[in-house]
Amino acid sequence: MNETDLRESLRASLRESLRDLADAPLPPSDRVRIAEARARGARTRRARRAGTIAAVAATCVAVAGVAYTVSDRGTPANRHTAVAQGVAPGETRVAGALALRREASFGWLPSGYREIGMSVVSPSEDRYTWTLSAAGPGFHMGPADAPVRFGVRPPQQTTVPQNAIRITVGTMQGYWVSRPGRGTATLTWRLPSGFWATLDVGPQVSGDVQTIIRIALNIRYGENGALPNRGPVSFPVRIKGLDKTFRVTGLYATESESGAPGFGGELDGGTAPGAKGLSIAVTPAAEGDHVENDPTLARTTIAGHAVFYVRSGYPTYWVSDVQGYALRVTCTPEAFARLQGIGGIRGLISNLTVLPKGKGVPNPFA
């Protein structure tokens, strides 16, 4: 058997394994016995030629007024779901301001892992990246650093490296951009709508191909995938005046391990390399960063609130309690100068409004 024949044989075997695994009833743990799963899957496909298994239920929470829907924590889903169509350009905004909508949900995650947040980055109406994040116990960083990240983006923002390895994911053709066992594994596949999906799984989650494929096959998409309300996330706080100087280019919503919600935004690109903007994170006061005992930070009082800040580098401020919320503000020097147009940190504090229950806004910074 030559190299080409061997490669085609391996691909055919992998495709059959994935079909069997996708149809197999999933065990309650995160341990996957591939041979057993394939056998169960083959029997299931012979016995069931029609019908679908009910979708995984989703839990809608509105803690502290944040209308943010999270998927079940690690509950197995055992079906192929509708494909993601991607967000139409106009859907990324409400009344001209960036909004955050749910585009997908994890149907299955390894035991102990749970969804922790979702985000959207959109520097313009025709460019955006939507991301859903998951993590295990003890994770305390932001969604962008989560060990499991699933994203959807338009085709013009996606380039598949020439050395990527082609693979079949369900009925969709995809590629291993970075294979398991070499750090973070990255699997990307083209959706029928033309949009691209990407799944990043860190080595601390699994280096096992079948576990990563299982996460991918059980992602639920779009309006026909039995997802809950796709309307924009409703935020319970608004900080007025920022839109006079800044443009919101990113939004995110999170849920901590204790179940407390948080949210934030990137304005004019935030503090990413090359950007000249600011980042604002908002959490319930009890879930704040608790920096009051950090000896490297300076302390002052602004508008009656304790404020901690760094003495050098990018201006970063922590405000301990503003109407029940803690703020963390990080900005470039250029953005900090522009922030003075609304009164700087004092202006952020005085312009923060906690909205009545049920009266949230789709963008807290516009």
Secondary structure, DSSP 8 states (H G I E B T S, - for coil): --HHHHHHHHHHHHHHHHHHHHHS---SSS---HHHHHHHHHHHHHH--S-------EEEE-GGG-BEEEE-SS----S---------GGGGEETTEE-----EEES---TT-EEEEEEEEEEETTEEEEEEEEE-TT--S-GGG-SEEEEEE-GGG----TT-EEEEETTEEEEEEE-TTSSSEEEEEE-TTS-EEEEEE-TTT---HHHHHHHHHTEEETTTTT-S--S--BBSEEETTGGGT--EEEEEEEE-TTS-EEEEEEETTTTSTT---EEEEEEEGGGS---TT-TTSEEEEETTEEEEE-SSSS-EEEEEEETTEEEEEEE-HHHHHHHGGGTHHHHHHHHEEE--TT--BS-TT-
